Amino acid sequence: MTRSDNVLSDLFSDDGSRRNVTVYLTVLAVGLLYHASVFWFIMGDEIQAKDEQITYAIEFEETPEQFSDSRTINDGEKETLEFTASADLFNSKSGFGLLTITISYAETSGELADPCDTVSANLVVTDVPADWNHDNNVLSGVSSDCETIDLTLYIYPEYDGEPKEVTGMDASHWSDVWSDSSYGQGIFELDIEVIVNEPITSGIPTVSDTDETVEVTWEAVFFDVSVQETS
């Protein structure tokens, strides 16, 4: 007789042992049945509901609007330009997606061998509702070779203009998520400073370079959202 046969023989050798084994097996069976019922019946509705959740495709149609400004700034001075997006855009569009700013200039002194001046630009962080901490924001820049300075601020949280796919809720819910006109409402402030780089002929009394004309283009990118059921 093997060792396992001896163990089984001992377990069923008397009525007490058989009773204990029977109780143990009964409890085990009840436990298994309970967990099975929880999974198949109690959680069944949740599992089925998850399988039946609808998927939606979210797409954005962008509308960029440009606004231009021009300033002549003296050497060593800083000037603050302000911008407010048109109220009509907030009323007619789903949201304000992002703001881009282009700062351009060219050496305008007309003097021989006059190098480009140094222009720095900084979009001031204010209390205007926007995604000020977005990883792809570019809020400041400097140019000393007449190259354009490009700044970008993402306005609507998590907006990148790319289509998205979501599951659950309903179409009106997702439309509301992307239809909040409060983002971007307010005054944006852009600080621009000019440092004049004198031409080699600056020692001549009739030669001077004391300021620079800077062209600023604000582009407000608004969007309309569309939500379509895909499954």
C-alpha positions as CSV (number, residue, x, y, z in Angstrom):
1,M,0.0,0.0,0.0
2,T,1.4,3.5,-0.9
3,R,1.7,6.4,1.4
4,S,-1.2,8.3,-0.2
5,D,-3.4,5.2,0.3
6,N,-2.5,5.3,4.0
7,V,-3.4,9.0,4.3
8,L,-6.8,8.4,2.7
9,S,-7.4,5.4,4.9
10,D,-6.6,7.5,8.0
11,L,-8.9,10.3,6.9
12,F,-11.9,7.9,6.4
13,S,-11.0,5.5,9.3
14,D,-13.8,6.7,11.6
15,D,-17.0,8.7,11.5
16,G,-15.4,11.9,12.9
17,S,-12.8,12.1,10.3
18,R,-15.3,11.4,7.5
19,R,-17.6,14.1,8.9
20,N,-14.7,16.7,9.0
21,V,-13.7,15.9,5.4
22,T,-17.3,16.1,4.3
23,V,-17.7,19.5,6.0
24,Y,-14.4,20.8,4.4
25,L,-15.5,19.6,1.0
26,T,-18.9,21.2,1.4
27,V,-17.4,24.5,2.4
28,L,-15.0,24.4,-0.5
29,A,-17.8,23.7,-2.9
30,V,-20.0,26.5,-1.5
31,G,-17.0,28.9,-1.8
32,L,-16.4,28.0,-5.4
33,L,-20.1,28.3,-6.3
34,Y,-20.2,31.7,-4.6
35,H,-17.3,33.1,-6.5
36,A,-18.6,31.7,-9.8
37,S,-22.0,33.3,-9.1
38,V,-20.4,36.7,-8.3
39,F,-18.4,36.6,-11.6
40,W,-21.2,35.3,-13.8
41,F,-24.3,37.0,-12.3
42,I,-23.4,39.9,-10.1
43,M,-20.6,41.2,-12.4
44,G,-22.2,39.9,-15.5
45,D,-24.1,43.1,-16.1
46,E,-21.0,45.2,-15.7
47,I,-19.1,43.0,-18.1
48,Q,-21.9,43.1,-20.6
49,A,-22.2,46.9,-20.2
50,K,-18.5,47.3,-20.9
51,D,-18.8,45.2,-24.0
52,E,-21.8,47.3,-25.2
53,Q,-20.1,50.7,-24.6
54,I,-20.1,52.9,-27.8
55,T,-16.9,54.2,-29.3
56,Y,-16.8,57.8,-30.7
57,A,-14.5,59.5,-33.1
58,I,-13.7,63.1,-32.2
59,E,-12.4,65.5,-34.9
60,F,-11.5,69.2,-35.0
61,E,-11.9,71.7,-37.8
62,E,-9.5,74.6,-37.2
63,T,-10.1,78.2,-38.0
64,P,-7.0,80.5,-37.7
65,E,-7.5,84.2,-37.4
66,Q,-4.5,86.6,-37.7
67,F,-4.0,90.0,-36.2
68,S,-1.0,92.2,-36.9
69,D,0.8,94.9,-35.0
70,S,3.9,97.0,-35.6
71,R,6.0,98.8,-33.1
72,T,9.2,100.9,-33.2
73,I,11.2,100.2,-30.0
74,N,14.1,102.3,-28.8
75,D,17.5,100.8,-27.9
76,G,17.4,99.2,-24.4
77,E,13.7,99.7,-24.0
78,K,11.0,97.1,-23.4
79,E,7.5,97.4,-24.7
80,T,4.4,95.4,-23.8
81,L,2.0,94.5,-26.5
82,E,-1.5,93.3,-25.6
83,F,-3.8,90.9,-27.5
84,T,-7.4,89.8,-27.0
85,A,-9.1,87.4,-29.3
86,S,-12.3,88.5,-31.0
87,A,-15.5,87.9,-29.0
88,D,-17.2,86.7,-32.2
89,L,-14.8,83.7,-32.3
90,F,-15.7,82.6,-28.8
91,N,-19.4,82.9,-29.7
92,S,-19.2,81.0,-33.0
93,K,-16.6,78.3,-32.3
94,S,-16.4,75.3,-30.0
95,G,-13.1,76.4,-28.4
96,F,-9.8,78.3,-28.6
97,G,-7.2,75.7,-29.4
98,L,-3.8,77.5,-29.5
99,L,-2.1,80.9,-29.9
100,T,0.9,81.4,-32.1
101,I,3.0,84.6,-32.2
102,T,5.5,85.6,-34.9
103,I,7.9,88.4,-34.2
104,S,9.9,89.5,-37.3
105,Y,12.3,92.4,-38.0
106,A,15.0,93.5,-40.4
107,E,17.9,95.9,-39.9
108,T,16.4,99.2,-41.0
109,S,19.1,101.8,-40.2
110,G,20.3,101.8,-43.8
111,E,23.9,102.1,-42.5
112,L,26.7,100.3,-44.2
113,A,27.6,96.9,-42.5
114,D,25.1,97.5,-39.7
115,P,24.5,94.2,-38.0
116,C,21.1,93.0,-37.0
117,D,19.9,94.2,-33.6
118,T,19.0,91.8,-30.8
119,V,15.3,91.3,-30.2
120,S,13.9,89.3,-27.3
121,A,10.3,88.4,-26.8
122,N,8.5,86.9,-23.8
123,L,4.8,85.9,-23.6
124,V,3.9,86.8,-20.0
125,V,2.2,84.1,-17.9
126,T,-1.1,85.7,-16.7
127,D,-4.4,84.5,-15.2
128,V,-5.9,84.0,-18.6
129,P,-7.3,80.4,-18.6
130,A,-4.9,78.4,-20.8
131,D,-2.6,75.3,-20.7
132,W,0.4,77.3,-19.5
133,N,2.3,74.2,-18.5
134,H,1.9,72.3,-21.8
135,D,5.1,70.5,-22.8
136,N,5.1,72.0,-26.3
137,N,4.6,75.6,-25.3
138,V,7.3,78.1,-26.5
139,L,6.8,81.3,-24.4
140,S,10.1,83.1,-25.1
141,G,12.8,83.6,-27.7
142,V,15.7,85.7,-28.8
143,S,17.1,86.7,-32.2
144,S,20.3,88.6,-33.0
145,D,20.5,87.7,-36.7
146,C,17.1,89.1,-38.0
147,E,15.6,85.6,-37.8
148,T,11.9,85.3,-37.0
149,I,10.9,84.4,-33.4
150,D,8.1,82.0,-33.2
151,L,6.1,81.5,-29.9
152,T,3.3,79.0,-29.2
153,L,0.8,78.7,-26.3
154,Y,-1.6,75.9,-26.1
155,I,-4.9,77.3,-24.8
156,Y,-7.5,74.4,-24.5
157,P,-6.3,71.7,-22.2
158,E,-5.1,68.5,-24.0
159,Y,-5.8,70.1,-27.4
160,D,-3.4,69.2,-30.2
161,G,-5.7,69.3,-33.2
162,E,-5.4,65.5,-33.8
163,P,-8.5,63.2,-34.1
164,K,-9.3,61.2,-30.9
165,E,-11.2,58.0,-30.2
166,V,-13.1,57.6,-26.9
167,T,-15.4,55.0,-25.4
168,G,-18.5,55.3,-23.2
169,M,-20.9,58.1,-22.3
170,D,-22.7,59.7,-25.3
171,A,-22.0,62.0,-28.1
172,S,-23.4,65.1,-26.3
173,H,-21.1,64.4,-23.3
174,W,-17.9,64.5,-25.5
175,S,-19.2,67.5,-27.4
176,D,-19.5,69.4,-24.2
177,V,-16.0,68.3,-23.1
178,W,-14.6,70.1,-26.1
179,S,-17.0,73.1,-26.0
180,D,-15.8,75.5,-23.3
181,S,-15.5,79.2,-24.3
182,S,-13.8,80.2,-21.1
183,Y,-10.3,79.1,-22.2
184,G,-8.4,82.0,-23.8
185,Q,-10.7,84.7,-22.5
186,G,-8.7,87.6,-21.4
187,I,-5.7,89.8,-22.3
188,F,-2.4,88.3,-23.4
189,E,0.8,90.3,-22.8
190,L,3.9,90.1,-24.9
191,D,7.1,91.8,-23.7
192,I,9.5,92.8,-26.5
193,E,13.0,94.3,-25.8
194,V,15.5,95.7,-28.4
195,I,19.2,96.0,-27.9
196,V,20.8,97.9,-30.8
197,N,24.0,96.6,-32.3
198,E,25.9,99.6,-33.7
199,P,27.4,99.6,-37.2
200,I,31.2,99.9,-37.5
201,T,30.7,103.4,-38.7
202,S,28.8,104.5,-35.6
203,G,31.6,106.9,-34.6
204,I,30.7,109.2,-37.5
205,P,28.5,112.0,-36.2
206,T,25.9,111.5,-39.0
207,V,25.6,107.7,-38.4
208,S,23.3,106.4,-35.7
209,D,21.2,103.3,-35.0
210,T,18.9,103.9,-32.0
211,D,15.8,101.8,-32.5
212,E,14.2,99.0,-34.4
213,T,10.8,98.3,-36.0
214,V,9.3,95.0,-35.0
215,E,6.4,93.3,-36.7
216,V,4.1,91.1,-34.6
217,T,1.5,88.6,-36.0
218,W,-0.9,87.0,-33.5
219,E,-2.7,83.9,-34.8
220,A,-5.6,82.6,-32.8
221,V,-6.5,79.1,-33.8
222,F,-10.1,78.3,-32.9
223,F,-11.8,75.0,-33.6
224,D,-15.2,73.3,-34.1
225,V,-15.6,69.8,-32.7
226,S,-17.5,67.0,-34.3
227,V,-18.4,63.7,-32.5
228,Q,-19.4,60.6,-34.5
229,E,-20.4,57.1,-33.3
230,T,-18.1,54.5,-34.8
231,S,-19.3,51.3,-33.0
